[in-house]
Amino acid sequence: MGELSKLPNIGKVVEEQLNQVGITTVDQLIDLGSKEAWLRIKAIDESACINRLQGIEGAIQGLKKKDLPEDIKKDLSEFYQTHK
């Protein structure tokens, strides 16, 4: 497992998917942002859901996805609804 799996919410499968879409470092993930990273994963895995999107955002912020602020959860939910 690489450096991404050291972040909260990022397990082996999500790390492998991030690597497949060209995201291999924490800095790349932060620069790209959760929404773009999720869209790239969604392009290779139709099952990518809101939980994965929230998990990626949590990883960027250093939080478990359940601990994301409500306004961020709402924003991600709206984004997910328009892109699912």
C-alpha positions as CSV (number, residue, x, y, z in Angstrom):
1,M,0.0,0.0,0.0
2,G,1.2,3.5,-0.8
3,E,1.0,6.9,0.7
4,L,-2.7,7.5,-0.1
5,S,-3.8,4.6,2.1
6,K,-2.3,6.4,5.1
7,L,-5.1,8.9,4.8
8,P,-8.4,8.4,6.6
9,N,-11.1,6.6,4.5
10,I,-8.6,5.4,1.9
11,G,-8.3,1.7,1.8
12,K,-6.6,-0.6,-0.7
13,V,-9.4,-0.6,-3.3
14,V,-9.8,3.2,-3.4
15,E,-6.1,3.7,-3.4
16,E,-5.8,1.4,-6.4
17,Q,-8.6,3.2,-8.2
18,L,-6.9,6.6,-7.5
19,N,-3.7,5.2,-8.9
20,Q,-5.5,3.9,-12.0
21,V,-6.7,7.4,-12.7
22,G,-3.3,9.0,-12.3
23,I,-3.5,10.1,-8.7
24,T,-0.6,8.6,-6.8
25,T,0.4,11.2,-4.2
26,V,-1.4,13.1,-1.4
27,D,-0.4,16.4,-3.1
28,Q,-2.0,15.3,-6.4
29,L,-5.2,14.4,-4.5
30,I,-5.3,17.7,-2.7
31,D,-4.6,19.7,-5.9
32,L,-7.3,17.9,-7.8
33,G,-9.9,17.9,-5.1
34,S,-12.4,15.3,-4.1
35,K,-14.9,16.1,-6.9
36,E,-12.5,15.7,-9.8
37,A,-10.9,12.6,-8.2
38,W,-14.3,11.1,-7.8
39,L,-15.3,11.9,-11.3
40,R,-12.2,10.1,-12.6
41,I,-13.0,7.1,-10.5
42,K,-16.6,7.1,-11.6
43,A,-15.4,6.9,-15.2
44,I,-13.7,3.6,-14.5
45,D,-16.2,2.3,-11.8
46,E,-19.9,3.0,-12.3
47,S,-20.5,1.8,-8.7
48,A,-18.7,4.9,-7.2
49,C,-21.2,6.3,-4.7
50,I,-21.7,9.2,-2.4
51,N,-19.8,7.4,0.3
52,R,-16.7,7.2,-1.9
53,L,-17.0,11.0,-2.7
54,Q,-17.3,11.8,1.0
55,G,-14.5,9.5,1.9
56,I,-12.2,11.2,-0.5
57,E,-13.1,14.7,0.8
58,G,-12.6,13.4,4.3
59,A,-9.2,12.1,3.3
60,I,-8.2,15.5,1.9
61,Q,-9.3,17.2,5.1
62,G,-7.8,14.5,7.4
63,L,-11.2,13.5,8.8
64,K,-13.4,10.4,8.9
65,K,-16.2,11.0,6.4
66,K,-18.8,10.9,9.2
67,D,-17.0,13.9,10.7
68,L,-17.3,16.2,7.7
69,P,-19.1,19.4,8.4
70,E,-22.8,19.4,7.4
71,D,-22.4,22.1,4.8
72,I,-19.7,20.1,3.0
73,K,-21.8,17.0,3.1
74,K,-24.7,19.0,1.6
75,D,-22.4,20.4,-1.2
76,L,-21.1,16.9,-2.0
77,S,-24.6,15.4,-2.0
78,E,-25.8,18.1,-4.5
79,F,-22.7,17.4,-6.7
80,Y,-23.3,13.7,-6.5
81,Q,-27.0,14.1,-7.5
82,T,-26.0,15.9,-10.6
83,H,-23.2,13.5,-11.6
84,K,-24.4,10.0,-10.6
